[in-house]
Amino acid sequence: MSKQYRIRMFVPSMISDWNNGNAHFLRGLVQALIDHGHDVRCFEQLGGWSLSNLVKTEGHAAIESIDLFRAAYPDIDVQFYEAGDALPQLLDEQLKDCDVVIIHEWNDPFVVNQALALKQKYGFKALFHDTHHRAVSALQELLRFHLHLFDGVLTFGEALRKIYKDGLGIENAWTFHEAADVVRFAPREAPQNTDLCWVGNWGDDDRAKELQEFLIGPSAELELRTVVHGVRYPAEALTELARAGIRYEGYLPNLSAPEAYARSVLSLHVPRMQYAEKLAGVPTIRVFEALACGAPLLCAPWQDSERLFRQEDYIVAKNGDAMKAEIRYYLRDEKARKQLAANGRETVLARHTCGHRAEQLAGILEEIA
């Protein structure tokens, strides 16, 4: 058995997945690390953006979401902290006997730099975990972190790793893709009452054009039974969905996504423009999860430059007309749908589970030890 590590992780939120796709992978990764015998403790800032918005905007659904997390991951130890006067003492107590501290990029730079200041005193290693596009969209925000004090960077795509290595001069940078928690994301049995399902947040208009072309347009023209789940949809977007006959169902706890995929004949992936262009090759967590759930997946254009999947695992439509043609074909051909779904799930099980990533992380920790 490989060495077992005492790992402390500073995360955006483990409790809340409201507009926080990081929680999806981090939950599965932490559980896999625990299953492999590692001692893992997670720290989440009290009053953090995701959890605050979940509680403020979702009412009873917020309680349901938190209960789902607690029931699905009873072994995950999450401790809250405040970035106030008590922070130095908490960090001193919690980091003095650990082997490695993993800090996600969506954390308060003040907290991050306070933790890094204890490295020399206690001798732990530190890794920076980046699963965002700020390196190409808001680099000045990343530079608030004392990156030179980290022992390495975990990036969720090769394109991002190259930015750290070639652009920022950080030698120890590893491509550490997200992955699916295949224990909790697996095929479900449910009556199919939807033709097309899209799970995703509207966010900052960084895929509004693509959603019009690949989701709204085809749904209206083909008169599909389409359902959309997600948050941060402005009024004009909701009007567009309603005009196209699309049913908007709002916030969906991530742990309820397998049932949503099961109820739909087809599922859709529309990447944000940053992941289709400047960070090409990064599929984001929704692709892994949908394929793990056995969802026949149709995608707006993105380039799998790292060959994470096979061509037969999902379908890429180059434009809106091609998407309409693919939807028509796969709605008619049940055999083709089932084969597509089986292909995608097969690849995830073989290469892209949280167990695979836990093993990779253990190897990285051995490398920097």
Disulfide bonds with the S-S distance in Angstrom:
none
